[in-house]
Amino acid sequence: MSILDDMIAMARETRERAYAPYSNFQVGACLRGASGKLYAGANVENAAYPQGQCAEASAIGAMIAAGERTIVEVVVIGGGDGLCTPCGGCRQRLNEFADAATPVHVCGPEGLRQTFTVGALLPGAFGPNNLDNA
């Protein structure tokens, strides 16, 4: 089994535990940090809709809590027939801790559907490097 297979399995398992009573759209994510450690997260909805949290944000929080600051690979898994790519806010969140070449593997319940890079998902991104030049 490859690291990507492990990441997909972890994201799939975490997706099953998502709290999505309003949208009924469960999402799981798994990040690989520079250390090689994997961090998973699920979406957590809230009756006050804007207070929900995406799976990617949950996984980033787990990574930060563990003391890591660099994402080297991402898996996002959702249901339905379409691609479950990260939302705009999560694209910005991923950009904070990854570089433009970091792969983002978009999966469905059956497995890998398509791979993007952070740069392809958020072209012309504003990030930490913009502030270094201020």
N, CA, C and O atoms as a Tinker XYZ file with bonds, in Angstrom:
   536  protein
     1  N      0.848000   -1.189000    0.000000    73     2
     2  CA     0.000000    0.000000    0.000000    64     1     3
     3  C      0.890000    1.247000    0.000000    63     2     4     5
     4  O      1.868000    1.310000    0.744000    81     3
     5  N      0.559000    2.215000   -0.815000    73     3     6
     6  CA     1.347000    3.437000   -0.926000    64     5     7
     7  C      0.907000    4.471000    0.112000    63     6     8     9
     8  O     -0.119000    4.312000    0.773000    81     7
     9  N      1.696000    5.516000    0.238000    73     7    10
    10  CA     1.330000    6.623000    1.135000    64     9    11
    11  C      0.011000    7.241000    0.672000    63    10    12    13
    12  O     -0.846000    7.562000    1.495000    81    11
    13  N     -0.157000    7.408000   -0.645000    73    11    14
    14  CA    -1.402000    7.973000   -1.153000    64    13    15
    15  C     -2.584000    7.070000   -0.786000    63    14    16    17
    16  O     -3.637000    7.568000   -0.390000    81    15
    17  N     -2.423000    5.766000   -0.911000    73    15    18
    18  CA    -3.494000    4.842000   -0.518000    64    17    19
    19  C     -3.832000    5.005000    0.967000    63    18    20    21
    20  O     -5.004000    5.002000    1.345000    81    19
    21  N     -2.802000    5.146000    1.801000    73    19    22
    22  CA    -3.022000    5.360000    3.241000    64    21    23
    23  C     -3.773000    6.662000    3.487000    63    22    24    25
    24  O     -4.675000    6.716000    4.324000    81    23
    25  N     -3.398000    7.714000    2.755000    73    23    26
    26  CA    -4.057000    9.005000    2.915000    64    25    27
    27  C     -5.527000    8.937000    2.499000    63    26    28    29
    28  O     -6.401000    9.480000    3.176000    81    27
    29  N     -5.785000    8.270000    1.385000    73    27    30
    30  CA    -7.180000    8.131000    0.915000    64    29    31
    31  C     -7.992000    7.341000    1.934000    63    30    32    33
    32  O     -9.123000    7.713000    2.246000    81    31
    33  N     -7.430000    6.262000    2.452000    73    31    34
    34  CA    -8.141000    5.453000    3.451000    64    33    35
    35  C     -8.434000    6.270000    4.707000    63    34    36    37
    36  O     -9.522000    6.178000    5.275000    81    35
    37  N     -7.469000    7.060000    5.132000    73    35    38
    38  CA    -7.644000    7.886000    6.332000    64    37    39
    39  C     -8.707000    8.963000    6.096000    63    38    40    41
    40  O     -9.541000    9.208000    6.968000    81    39
    41  N     -8.682000    9.599000    4.938000    73    39    42
    42  CA    -9.681000   10.626000    4.603000    64    41    43
    43  C    -11.072000    9.993000    4.486000    63    42    44    45
    44  O    -12.060000   10.579000    4.929000    81    43
    45  N    -11.149000    8.809000    3.894000    73    43    46
    46  CA   -12.432000    8.108000    3.734000    64    45    47
    47  C    -13.019000    7.772000    5.111000    63    46    48    49
    48  O    -14.204000    7.996000    5.359000    81    47
    49  N    -12.191000    7.242000    5.985000    73    47    50
    50  CA   -12.644000    6.887000    7.332000    64    49    51
    51  C    -13.095000    8.123000    8.112000    63    50    52    53
    52  O    -14.110000    8.087000    8.808000    81    51
    53  N    -12.351000    9.193000    7.996000    73    51    54
    54  CA   -12.692000   10.432000    8.691000    64    53    55
    55  C    -13.973000   11.029000    8.123000    63    54    56    57
    56  O    -14.795000   11.559000    8.869000    81    55
    57  N    -14.147000   10.946000    6.807000    73    55    58
    58  CA   -15.365000   11.447000    6.159000    64    57    59
    59  C    -16.607000   10.790000    6.761000    63    58    60    61
    60  O    -17.632000   11.444000    6.959000    81    59
    61  N    -16.506000    9.517000    7.044000    73    59    62
    62  CA   -17.646000    8.785000    7.605000    64    61    63
    63  C    -18.057000    9.310000    8.983000    63    62    64    65
    64  O    -19.179000    9.077000    9.433000    81    63
    65  N    -17.153000   10.010000    9.638000    73    63    66
    66  CA   -17.451000   10.575000   10.970000    64    65    67
    67  C    -17.779000   12.061000   10.919000    63    66    68    69
    68  O    -17.949000   12.693000   11.962000    81    67
    69  N    -17.871000   12.626000    9.718000    73    67    70
    70  CA   -18.198000   14.049000    9.576000    64    69    71
    71  C    -19.540000   14.354000   10.228000    63    70    72    73
    72  O    -20.412000   13.491000   10.328000    81    71
    73  N    -19.686000   15.586000   10.665000    73    71    74
    74  CA   -20.944000   16.050000   11.251000    64    73    75
    75  C    -21.575000   16.993000   10.241000    63    74    76    77
    76  O    -21.234000   18.174000   10.175000    81    75
    77  N    -22.509000   16.451000    9.449000    73    75    78
    78  CA   -23.109000   17.231000    8.356000    64    77    79
    79  C    -24.630000   17.044000    8.323000    63    78    80    81
    80  O    -25.173000   16.608000    7.307000    81    79
    81  N    -25.330000   17.371000    9.429000    73    79    82
    82  CA   -26.775000   17.133000    9.475000    64    81    83
    83  C    -27.587000   18.093000    8.612000    63    82    84    85
    84  O    -28.761000   17.825000    8.357000    81    83
    85  N    -27.012000   19.190000    8.157000    73    83    86
    86  CA   -27.763000   20.194000    7.394000    64    85    87
    87  C    -27.601000   19.987000    5.893000    63    86    88    89
    88  O    -28.589000   20.019000    5.159000    81    87
    89  N    -26.391000   19.780000    5.432000    73    87    90
    90  CA   -26.155000   19.587000    4.005000    64    89    91
    91  C    -26.188000   18.110000    3.615000    63    90    92    93
    92  O    -26.414000   17.771000    2.453000    81    91
    93  N    -25.963000   17.241000    4.594000    73    91    94
    94  CA   -25.815000   15.804000    4.326000    64    93    95
    95  C    -24.699000   15.543000    3.317000    63    94    96    97
    96  O    -24.737000   14.554000    2.585000    81    95
    97  N    -23.713000   16.427000    3.282000    73    95    98
    98  CA   -22.567000   16.279000    2.384000    64    97    99
    99  C    -21.320000   16.139000    3.245000    63    98   100   101
   100  O    -20.759000   17.130000    3.712000    81    99
   101  N    -20.899000   14.912000    3.446000    73    99   102
   102  CA   -19.743000   14.629000    4.283000    64   101   103
   103  C    -18.454000   14.755000    3.480000    63   102   104   105
   104  O    -18.366000   14.303000    2.338000    81   103
   105  N    -17.462000   15.375000    4.098000    73   103   106
   106  CA   -16.155000   15.559000    3.466000    64   105   107
   107  C    -15.084000   15.138000    4.456000    63   106   108   109
   108  O    -15.179000   15.423000    5.650000    81   107
   109  N    -14.067000   14.462000    3.953000    73   107   110
   110  CA   -12.894000   14.107000    4.743000    64   109   111
   111  C    -11.650000   14.627000    4.051000    63   110   112   113
   112  O    -11.620000   14.767000    2.828000    81   111
   113  N    -10.639000   14.909000    4.827000    73   111   114
   114  CA    -9.365000   15.379000    4.269000    64   113   115
   115  C     -8.227000   14.719000    5.025000    63   114   116   117
   116  O     -8.363000   14.354000    6.193000    81   115
   117  N     -7.114000   14.574000    4.343000    73   115   118
   118  CA    -5.892000   14.080000    4.976000    64   117   119
   119  C     -4.725000   14.873000    4.406000    63   118   120   121
   120  O     -4.599000   15.028000    3.192000    81   119
   121  N     -3.893000   15.363000    5.277000    73   119   122
   122  CA    -2.696000   16.115000    4.901000    64   121   123
   123  C     -1.476000   15.310000    5.298000    63   122   124   125
   124  O     -1.480000   14.624000    6.320000    81   123
   125  N     -0.426000   15.394000    4.486000    73   123   126
   126  CA     0.866000   14.833000    4.873000    64   125   127
   127  C      1.796000   15.990000    5.160000    63   126   128   129
   128  O      2.032000   16.843000    4.305000    81   127
   129  N      2.314000   16.009000    6.357000    73   127   130
   130  CA     3.263000   17.043000    6.738000    64   129   131
   131  C      4.659000   16.700000    6.254000    63   130   132   133
   132  O      4.909000   15.589000    5.787000    81   131
   133  N      5.558000   17.651000    6.367000    73   131   134
   134  CA     6.950000   17.446000    5.937000    64   133   135
   135  C      7.623000   16.307000    6.698000    63   134   136   137
   136  O      8.562000   15.694000    6.191000    81   135
   137  N      7.150000   16.021000    7.908000    73   135   138
   138  CA     7.708000   14.936000    8.712000    64   137   139
   139  C      7.266000   13.568000    8.194000    63   138   140   141
   140  O      7.839000   12.543000    8.562000    81   139
   141  N      6.239000   13.561000    7.333000    73   139   142
   142  CA     5.663000   12.315000    6.862000    64   141   143
   143  C      4.414000   11.917000    7.632000    63   142   144   145
   144  O      3.686000   11.014000    7.218000    81   143
   145  N      4.166000   12.585000    8.745000    73   143   146
   146  CA     2.988000   12.278000    9.554000    64   145   147
   147  C      1.722000   12.716000    8.827000    63   146   148   149
   148  O      1.720000   13.717000    8.111000    81   147
   149  N      0.638000   11.949000    9.020000    73   147   150
   150  CA    -0.644000   12.234000    8.388000    64   149   151
   151  C     -1.608000   12.846000    9.389000    63   150   152   153
   152  O     -1.647000   12.461000   10.558000    81   151
   153  N     -2.388000   13.811000    8.907000    73   151   154
   154  CA    -3.372000   14.519000    9.739000    64   153   155
   155  C     -4.706000   14.509000    9.013000    63   154   156   157
   156  O     -4.787000   14.899000    7.848000    81   155
   157  N     -5.752000   14.063000    9.698000    73   155   158
   158  CA    -7.072000   13.968000    9.077000    64   157   159
   159  C     -8.031000   14.965000    9.698000    63   158   160   161
   160  O     -7.854000   15.410000   10.831000    81   159
   161  N     -9.057000   15.302000    8.920000    73   159   162
   162  CA   -10.110000   16.183000    9.407000    64   161   163
   163  C    -11.396000   15.911000    8.657000    63   162   164   165
   164  O    -11.382000   15.399000    7.538000    81   163
   165  N    -12.512000   16.258000    9.286000    73   163   166
   166  CA   -13.835000   16.108000    8.677000    64   165   167
   167  C    -14.558000   17.436000    8.768000    63   166   168   169
   168  O    -14.231000   18.276000    9.606000    81   167
   169  N    -15.556000   17.624000    7.890000    73   167   170
   170  CA   -16.345000   18.844000    8.004000    64   169   171
   171  C    -17.258000   18.742000    9.224000    63   170   172   173
   172  O    -17.765000   17.672000    9.562000    81   171
   173  N    -17.449000   19.883000    9.866000    73   171   174
   174  CA   -18.272000   19.980000   11.074000    64   173   175
   175  C    -19.228000   21.145000   10.857000    63   174   176   177
   176  O    -18.822000   22.306000   10.899000    81   175
   177  N    -20.496000   20.830000   10.627000    73   175   178
   178  CA   -21.488000   21.875000   10.389000    64   177   179
   179  C    -22.047000   22.405000   11.699000    63   178   180   181
   180  O    -21.840000   21.826000   12.765000    81   179
   181  N    -22.759000   23.518000   11.593000    73   179   182
   182  CA   -23.333000   24.179000   12.754000    64   181   183
   183  C    -24.665000   24.775000   12.324000    63   182   184   185
   184  O    -24.813000   25.207000   11.181000    81   183
   185  N    -25.640000   24.801000   13.235000    73   183   186
   186  CA   -26.944000   25.380000   12.914000    64   185   187
   187  C    -26.813000   26.834000   12.471000    63   186   188   189
   188  O    -27.609000   27.303000   11.658000    81   187
   189  N    -25.831000   27.546000   12.988000    73   187   190
   190  CA   -25.490000   28.882000   12.496000    64   189   191
   191  C    -24.495000   28.643000   11.361000    63   190   192   193
   192  O    -23.286000   28.596000   11.585000    81   191
   193  N    -25.015000   28.493000   10.140000    73   191   194
   194  CA   -24.245000   27.995000    9.000000    64   193   195
   195  C    -22.831000   28.551000    8.846000    63   194   196   197
   196  O    -21.912000   27.772000    8.594000    81   195
   197  N    -22.613000   29.846000    8.983000    73   195   198
   198  CA   -21.240000   30.324000    8.759000    64   197   199
   199  C    -20.233000   29.832000    9.802000    63   198   200   201
   200  O    -19.027000   30.015000    9.638000    81   199
   201  N    -20.724000   29.214000   10.863000    73   199   202
   202  CA   -19.830000   28.759000   11.929000    64   201   203
   203  C    -19.291000   27.353000   11.691000    63   202   204   205
   204  O    -18.528000   26.839000   12.509000    81   203
   205  N    -19.674000   26.725000   10.586000    73   203   206
   206  CA   -19.176000   25.394000   10.275000    64   205   207
   207  C    -17.690000   25.417000    9.948000    63   206   208   209
   208  O    -17.093000   26.478000    9.767000    81   207
   209  N    -17.108000   24.233000    9.876000    73   207   210
   210  CA   -15.683000   24.122000    9.571000    64   209   211
   211  C    -15.477000   23.049000    8.504000    63   210   212   213
   212  O    -16.035000   21.956000    8.596000    81   211
   213  N    -14.693000   23.364000    7.518000    73   211   214
   214  CA   -14.390000   22.428000    6.444000    64   213   215
   215  C    -13.411000   21.350000    6.910000    63   214   216   217
   216  O    -12.683000   21.527000    7.887000    81   215
   217  N    -13.413000   20.234000    6.189000    73   215   218
   218  CA   -12.509000   19.127000    6.507000    64   217   219
   219  C    -11.040000   19.553000    6.418000    63   218   220   221
   220  O    -10.226000   19.171000    7.258000    81   219
   221  N    -10.711000   20.345000    5.398000    73   219   222
   222  CA    -9.326000   20.784000    5.239000    64   221   223
   223  C     -8.887000   21.645000    6.420000    63   222   224   225
   224  O     -7.765000   21.509000    6.908000    81   223
   225  N     -9.771000   22.532000    6.879000    73   223   226
   226  CA    -9.451000   23.383000    8.027000    64   225   227
   227  C     -9.257000   22.539000    9.283000    63   226   228   229
   228  O     -8.369000   22.819000   10.089000    81   227
   229  N    -10.084000   21.506000    9.452000    73   227   230
   230  CA    -9.936000   20.616000   10.605000    64   229   231
   231  C     -8.582000   19.912000   10.575000    63   230   232   233
   232  O     -7.901000   19.815000   11.597000    81   231
   233  N     -8.194000   19.418000    9.388000    73   231   234
   234  CA    -6.911000   18.723000    9.262000    64   233   235
   235  C     -5.737000   19.676000    9.486000    63   234   236   237
   236  O     -4.744000   19.307000   10.113000    81   235
   237  N     -5.852000   20.895000    8.976000    73   235   238
   238  CA    -4.790000   21.883000    9.201000    64   237   239
   239  C     -4.658000   22.173000   10.694000    63   238   240   241
   240  O     -3.544000   22.276000   11.209000    81   239
   241  N     -5.774000   22.305000   11.384000    73   239   242
   242  CA    -5.733000   22.527000   12.834000    64   241   243
   243  C     -5.017000   21.408000   13.560000    63   242   244   245
   244  O     -4.237000   21.664000   14.477000    81   243
   245  N     -5.274000   20.166000   13.162000    73   243   246
   246  CA    -4.591000   19.024000   13.786000    64   245   247
   247  C     -3.093000   19.070000   13.509000    63   246   248   249
   248  O     -2.287000   18.762000   14.386000    81   247
   249  N     -2.722000   19.456000   12.289000    73   247   250
   250  CA    -1.308000   19.555000   11.937000    64   249   251
   251  C     -0.610000   20.635000   12.761000    63   250   252   253
   252  O      0.483000   20.419000   13.285000    81   251
   253  N     -1.244000   21.780000   12.868000    73   251   254
   254  CA    -0.664000   22.885000   13.641000    64   253   255
   255  C     -0.551000   22.500000   15.115000    63   254   256   257
   256  O      0.457000   22.788000   15.761000    81   255
   257  N     -1.593000   21.848000   15.646000    73   255   258
   258  CA    -1.570000   21.429000   17.055000    64   257   259
   259  C     -0.435000   20.445000   17.330000    63   258   260   261
   260  O      0.085000   20.381000   18.444000    81   259
   261  N     -0.055000   19.675000   16.300000    73   259   262
   262  CA     1.047000   18.723000   16.447000    64   261   263
   263  C      2.414000   19.380000   16.281000    63   262   264   265
   264  O      3.443000   18.735000   16.488000    81   263
   265  N      2.430000   20.668000   15.905000    73   263   266
   266  CA     3.694000   21.392000   15.791000    64   265   267
   267  C      4.281000   21.462000   14.392000    63   266   268   269
   268  O      5.401000   21.943000   14.220000    81   267
   269  N      3.553000   20.994000   13.394000    73   267   270
   270  CA     4.050000   21.074000   12.013000    64   269   271
   271  C      3.522000   22.326000   11.340000    63   270   272   273
   272  O      2.504000   22.885000   11.748000    81   271
   273  N      4.230000   22.764000   10.299000    73   271   274
   274  CA     3.853000   23.982000    9.595000    64   273   275
   275  C      3.895000   23.846000    8.076000    63   274   276   277
   276  O      3.623000   24.815000    7.368000    81   275
   277  N      4.231000   22.657000    7.560000    73   275   278
   278  CA     4.370000   22.491000    6.118000    64   277   279
   279  C      3.551000   21.310000    5.629000    63   278   280   281
   280  O      3.669000   20.199000    6.146000    81   279
   281  N      2.712000   21.565000    4.618000    73   279   282
   282  CA     1.926000   20.520000    3.967000    64   281   283
   283  C      2.651000   20.121000    2.685000    63   282   284   285
   284  O      3.032000   20.982000    1.893000    81   283
   285  N      2.845000   18.807000    2.477000    73   283   286
   286  CA     3.505000   18.342000    1.257000    64   285   287
   287  C      2.569000   17.562000    0.335000    63   286   288   289
   288  O      2.913000   17.305000   -0.819000    81   287
   289  N      1.384000   17.181000    0.834000    73   287   290
   290  CA     0.419000   16.460000    0.004000    64   289   291
   291  C     -0.947000   16.536000    0.671000    63   290   292   293
   292  O     -1.052000   16.568000    1.897000    81   291
   293  N     -1.996000   16.564000   -0.156000    73   291   294
   294  CA    -3.361000   16.724000    0.336000    64   293   295
   295  C     -4.282000   15.721000   -0.350000    63   294   296   297
   296  O     -4.151000   15.458000   -1.545000    81   295
   297  N     -5.218000   15.163000    0.424000    73   295   298
   298  CA    -6.308000   14.354000   -0.118000    64   297   299
   299  C     -7.607000   14.945000    0.401000    63   298   300   301
   300  O     -7.735000   15.230000    1.591000    81   299
   301  N     -8.573000   15.129000   -0.496000    73   299   302
   302  CA    -9.921000   15.566000   -0.118000    64   301   303
   303  C    -10.892000   14.561000   -0.726000    63   302   304   305
   304  O    -10.783000   14.226000   -1.905000    81   303
   305  N    -11.840000   14.079000    0.073000    73   303   306
   306  CA   -12.803000   13.099000   -0.416000    64   305   307
   307  C    -14.216000   13.522000   -0.059000    63   306   308   309
   308  O    -14.516000   13.846000    1.090000    81   307
   309  N    -15.075000   13.513000   -1.064000    73   307   310
   310  CA   -16.482000   13.834000   -0.871000    64   309   311
   311  C    -17.340000   12.853000   -1.643000    63   310   312   313
   312  O    -16.824000   11.949000   -2.300000    81   311
   313  N    -18.635000   13.028000   -1.566000    73   311   314
   314  CA   -19.563000   12.158000   -2.276000    64   313   315
   315  C    -20.060000   12.820000   -3.546000    63   314   316   317
   316  O    -19.556000   13.866000   -3.955000    81   315
   317  N    -21.043000   12.208000   -4.157000    73   315   318
   318  CA   -21.628000   12.763000   -5.362000    64   317   319
   319  C    -20.806000   12.458000   -6.593000    63   318   320   321
   320  O    -19.741000   11.845000   -6.523000    81   319
   321  N    -21.330000   12.906000   -7.731000    73   319   322
   322  CA   -20.680000   12.632000   -9.010000    64   321   323
   323  C    -19.609000   13.656000   -9.374000    63   322   324   325
   324  O    -18.687000   13.343000  -10.128000    81   323
   325  N    -19.719000   14.876000   -8.848000    73   323   326
   326  CA   -18.768000   15.933000   -9.185000    64   325   327
   327  C    -17.495000   15.853000   -8.370000    63   326   328   329
   328  O    -17.390000   15.085000   -7.413000    81   327
   329  N    -16.530000   16.665000   -8.772000    73   327   330
   330  CA   -15.277000   16.755000   -8.018000    64   329   331
   331  C    -15.502000   17.560000   -6.743000    63   330   332   333
   332  O    -16.121000   18.623000   -6.776000    81   331
   333  N    -15.007000   17.062000   -5.643000    73   331   334
   334  CA   -15.097000   17.763000   -4.359000    64   333   335
   335  C    -13.762000   18.476000   -4.114000    63   334   336   337
   336  O    -12.970000   18.071000   -3.263000    81   335
   337  N    -13.536000   19.544000   -4.881000    73   335   338
   338  CA   -12.313000   20.324000   -4.718000    64   337   339
   339  C    -12.463000   21.226000   -3.496000    63   338   340   341
   340  O    -13.586000   21.539000   -3.101000    81   339
   341  N    -11.359000   21.647000   -2.895000    73   339   342
   342  CA   -11.446000   22.567000   -1.755000    64   341   343
   343  C    -12.171000   23.852000   -2.136000    63   342   344   345
   344  O    -12.026000   24.352000   -3.252000    81   343
   345  N    -12.950000   24.379000   -1.200000    73   343   346
   346  CA   -13.622000   25.662000   -1.418000    64   345   347
   347  C    -12.570000   26.776000   -1.485000    63   346   348   349
   348  O    -11.391000   26.536000   -1.226000    81   347
   349  N    -12.993000   27.972000   -1.828000    73   347   350
   350  CA   -12.065000   29.099000   -1.946000    64   349   351
   351  C    -11.308000   29.376000   -0.658000    63   350   352   353
   352  O    -10.099000   29.607000   -0.681000    81   351
   353  N    -12.016000   29.355000    0.463000    73   351   354
   354  CA   -11.358000   29.603000    1.745000    64   353   355
   355  C    -10.315000   28.553000    2.061000    63   354   356   357
   356  O     -9.244000   28.873000    2.578000    81   355
   357  N    -10.620000   27.294000    1.753000    73   355   358
   358  CA    -9.654000   26.226000    2.026000    64   357   359
   359  C     -8.480000   26.256000    1.060000    63   358   360   361
   360  O     -7.369000   25.860000    1.414000    81   359
   361  N     -8.719000   26.719000   -0.141000    73   359   362
   362  CA    -7.597000   26.892000   -1.068000    64   361   363
   363  C     -6.613000   27.902000   -0.492000    63   362   364   365
   364  O     -5.400000   27.711000   -0.575000    81   363
   365  N     -7.137000   28.971000    0.087000    73   363   366
   366  CA    -6.281000   29.972000    0.720000    64   365   367
   367  C     -5.584000   29.378000    1.950000    63   366   368   369
   368  O     -4.402000   29.633000    2.180000    81   367
   369  N     -6.319000   28.588000    2.735000    73   367   370
   370  CA    -5.717000   27.946000    3.914000    64   369   371
   371  C     -4.578000   27.010000    3.507000    63   370   372   373
   372  O     -3.512000   27.025000    4.122000    81   371
   373  N     -4.799000   26.199000    2.477000    73   371   374
   374  CA    -3.754000   25.295000    2.003000    64   373   375
   375  C     -2.545000   26.083000    1.514000    63   374   376   377
   376  O     -1.405000   25.695000    1.769000    81   375
   377  N     -2.787000   27.180000    0.819000    73   375   378
   378  CA    -1.715000   28.020000    0.302000    64   377   379
   379  C     -0.823000   28.570000    1.422000    63   378   380   381
   380  O      0.363000   28.821000    1.212000    81   379
   381  N     -1.396000   28.751000    2.591000    73   379   382
   382  CA    -0.633000   29.276000    3.732000    64   381   383
   383  C      0.490000   28.321000    4.154000    63   382   384   385
   384  O      1.541000   28.761000    4.619000    81   383
   385  N      0.259000   27.004000    3.989000    73   383   386
   386  CA     1.191000   26.007000    4.521000    64   385   387
   387  C      1.812000   25.109000    3.457000    63   386   388   389
   388  O      2.619000   24.236000    3.775000    81   387
   389  N      1.437000   25.321000    2.194000    73   387   390
   390  CA     1.956000   24.500000    1.099000    64   389   391
   391  C      2.546000   25.415000    0.039000    63   390   392   393
   392  O      2.373000   26.633000    0.093000    81   391
   393  N      3.246000   24.824000   -0.927000    73   391   394
   394  CA     3.700000   25.652000   -2.036000    64   393   395
   395  C      2.857000   25.349000   -3.266000    63   394   396   397
   396  O      2.027000   24.440000   -3.249000    81   395
   397  N      3.066000   26.094000   -4.309000    73   395   398
   398  CA     2.229000   25.998000   -5.513000    64   397   399
   399  C      2.271000   24.614000   -6.146000    63   398   400   401
   400  O      1.317000   24.222000   -6.818000    81   399
   401  N      3.345000   23.870000   -5.951000    73   399   402
   402  CA     3.494000   22.545000   -6.566000    64   401   403
   403  C      2.913000   21.412000   -5.717000    63   402   404   405
   404  O      2.918000   20.260000   -6.150000    81   403
   405  N      2.423000   21.714000   -4.538000    73   403   406
   406  CA     1.887000   20.673000   -3.649000    64   405   407
   407  C      0.679000   20.005000   -4.295000    63   406   408   409
   408  O     -0.260000   20.687000   -4.705000    81   407
   409  N      0.694000   18.656000   -4.392000    73   407   410
   410  CA    -0.439000   17.962000   -5.007000    64   409   411
   411  C     -1.660000   17.927000   -4.099000    63   410   412   413
   412  O     -1.553000   17.750000   -2.885000    81   411
   413  N     -2.826000   18.102000   -4.722000    73   411   414
   414  CA    -4.122000   18.005000   -4.046000    64   413   415
   415  C     -4.906000   16.923000   -4.790000    63   414   416   417
   416  O     -5.353000   17.136000   -5.917000    81   415
   417  N     -5.068000   15.773000   -4.158000    73   415   418
   418  CA    -5.750000   14.638000   -4.757000    64   417   419
   419  C     -7.230000   14.702000   -4.392000    63   418   420   421
   420  O     -7.589000   14.643000   -3.216000    81   419
   421  N     -8.075000   14.822000   -5.397000    73   419   422
   422  CA    -9.519000   14.937000   -5.191000    64   421   423
   423  C    -10.119000   13.550000   -5.432000    63   422   424   425
   424  O     -9.943000   12.953000   -6.494000    81   423
   425  N    -10.826000   13.061000   -4.425000    73   423   426
   426  CA   -11.329000   11.693000   -4.455000    64   425   427
   427  C    -12.829000   11.633000   -4.243000    63   426   428   429
   428  O    -13.444000   12.560000   -3.716000    81   427
   429  N    -13.403000   10.512000   -4.669000    73   427   430
   430  CA   -14.770000   10.151000   -4.359000    64   429   431
   431  C    -14.720000    8.868000   -3.554000    63   430   432   433
   432  O    -13.635000    8.353000   -3.286000    81   431
   433  N    -15.856000    8.348000   -3.168000    73   431   434
   434  CA   -15.871000    7.114000   -2.375000    64   433   435
   435  C    -15.118000    5.950000   -3.027000    63   434   436   437
   436  O    -14.598000    5.073000   -2.338000    81   435
   437  N    -15.065000    5.954000   -4.369000    73   435   438
   438  CA   -14.389000    4.870000   -5.087000    64   437   439
   439  C    -12.880000    5.059000   -5.146000    63   438   440   441
   440  O    -12.162000    4.111000   -5.464000    81   439
   441  N    -12.377000    6.258000   -4.849000    73   439   442
   442  CA   -10.946000    6.518000   -4.882000    64   441   443
   443  C    -10.602000    7.789000   -5.634000    63   442   444   445
   444  O    -11.427000    8.694000   -5.761000    81   443
   445  N     -9.373000    7.847000   -6.134000    73   443   446
   446  CA    -8.839000    9.043000   -6.783000    64   445   447
   447  C     -9.618000    9.380000   -8.048000    63   446   448   449
   448  O     -9.875000    8.518000   -8.888000    81   447
   449  N     -9.989000   10.658000   -8.164000    73   447   450
   450  CA   -10.674000   11.145000   -9.361000    64   449   451
   451  C     -9.771000   12.051000  -10.199000    63   450   452   453
   452  O     -9.724000   11.930000  -11.423000    81   451
   453  N     -9.060000   12.953000   -9.537000    73   451   454
   454  CA    -8.193000   13.884000  -10.273000    64   453   455
   455  C     -7.198000   14.505000   -9.302000    63   454   456   457
   456  O     -7.497000   14.679000   -8.121000    81   455
   457  N     -6.026000   14.835000   -9.803000    73   455   458
   458  CA    -5.012000   15.510000   -8.997000    64   457   459
   459  C     -4.747000   16.885000   -9.587000    63   458   460   461
   460  O     -4.575000   17.040000  -10.796000    81   459
   461  N     -4.718000   17.877000   -8.708000    73   459   462
   462  CA    -4.392000   19.262000   -9.044000    64   461   463
   463  C     -3.153000   19.642000   -8.243000    63   462   464   465
   464  O     -2.661000   18.847000   -7.443000    81   463
   465  N     -2.651000   20.845000   -8.454000    73   463   466
   466  CA    -1.662000   21.421000   -7.541000    64   465   467
   467  C     -2.344000   22.584000   -6.827000    63   466   468   469
   468  O     -3.369000   23.092000   -7.283000    81   467
   469  N     -1.769000   22.996000   -5.713000    73   467   470
   470  CA    -2.300000   24.171000   -5.013000    64   469   471
   471  C     -2.279000   25.368000   -5.957000    63   470   472   473
   472  O     -3.225000   26.156000   -5.973000    81   471
   473  N     -1.223000   25.515000   -6.738000    73   471   474
   474  CA    -1.112000   26.627000   -7.674000    64   473   475
   475  C     -2.192000   26.614000   -8.745000    63   474   476   477
   476  O     -2.680000   27.671000   -9.144000    81   475
   477  N     -2.572000   25.428000   -9.217000    73   475   478
   478  CA    -3.637000   25.334000  -10.221000    64   477   479
   479  C     -4.993000   25.680000   -9.612000    63   478   480   481
   480  O     -5.853000   26.248000  -10.286000    81   479
   481  N     -5.183000   25.339000   -8.340000    73   479   482
   482  CA    -6.445000   25.630000   -7.661000    64   481   483
   483  C     -6.559000   27.091000   -7.229000    63   482   484   485
   484  O     -7.662000   27.615000   -7.079000    81   483
   485  N     -5.406000   27.747000   -7.029000    73   483   486
   486  CA    -5.419000   29.138000   -6.568000    64   485   487
   487  C     -4.340000   29.930000   -7.310000    63   486   488   489
   488  O     -3.334000   30.323000   -6.720000    81   487
   489  N     -4.559000   30.159000   -8.603000    73   487   490
   490  CA    -3.542000   30.894000   -9.372000    64   489   491
   491  C     -3.418000   32.342000   -8.893000    63   490   492   493
   492  O     -4.400000   32.976000   -8.509000    81   491
   493  N     -2.212000   32.832000   -8.928000    73   491   494
   494  CA    -1.976000   34.221000   -8.521000    64   493   495
   495  C     -2.267000   34.456000   -7.050000    63   494   496   497
   496  O     -2.655000   35.557000   -6.660000    81   495
   497  N     -2.083000   33.437000   -6.239000    73   495   498
   498  CA    -2.447000   33.503000   -4.822000    64   497   499
   499  C     -1.688000   34.585000   -4.057000    63   498   500   501
   500  O     -0.518000   34.858000   -4.327000    81   499
   501  N     -2.380000   35.188000   -3.105000    73   499   502
   502  CA    -1.762000   36.087000   -2.130000    64   501   503
   503  C     -1.409000   35.234000   -0.928000    63   502   504   505
   504  O     -2.265000   34.534000   -0.390000    81   503
   505  N     -0.155000   35.286000   -0.503000    73   503   506
   506  CA     0.262000   34.445000    0.608000    64   505   507
   507  C      1.355000   35.081000    1.418000    63   506   508   509
   508  O      1.640000   36.270000    1.277000    81   507
   509  N      1.974000   34.279000    2.280000    73   507   510
   510  CA     3.027000   34.801000    3.164000    64   509   511
   511  C      4.161000   35.512000    2.432000    63   510   512   513
   512  O      4.718000   36.481000    2.949000    81   511
   513  N      4.510000   35.038000    1.227000    73   511   514
   514  CA     5.596000   35.683000    0.483000    64   513   515
   515  C      5.265000   37.117000    0.095000    63   514   516   517
   516  O      6.161000   37.955000   -0.006000    81   515
   517  N      3.975000   37.408000   -0.124000    73   515   518
   518  CA     3.586000   38.775000   -0.438000    64   517   519
   519  C      3.880000   39.697000    0.726000    63   518   520   521
   520  O      4.237000   40.856000    0.516000    81   519
   521  N      3.740000   39.219000    1.929000    73   519   522
   522  CA     3.964000   40.041000    3.112000    64   521   523
   523  C      5.440000   40.222000    3.415000    63   522   524   525
   524  O      5.833000   41.201000    4.049000    81   523
   525  N      6.272000   39.263000    2.956000    73   523   526
   526  CA     7.719000   39.371000    3.148000    64   525   527
   527  C      8.284000   40.564000    2.383000    63   526   528   529
   528  O      9.323000   41.111000    2.753000    81   527
   529  N      7.608000   40.956000    1.334000    73   527   530
   530  CA     8.098000   42.038000    0.479000    64   529   531
   531  C      7.456000   43.377000    0.813000    63   530   532   533
   532  O      7.658000   44.357000    0.096000    81   531
   533  N      6.690000   43.427000    1.885000    73   531   534
   534  CA     5.965000   44.660000    2.235000    64   533   535
   535  C      6.902000   45.687000    2.828000    63   534   536
   536  O      6.471000   46.785000    3.181000    81   535
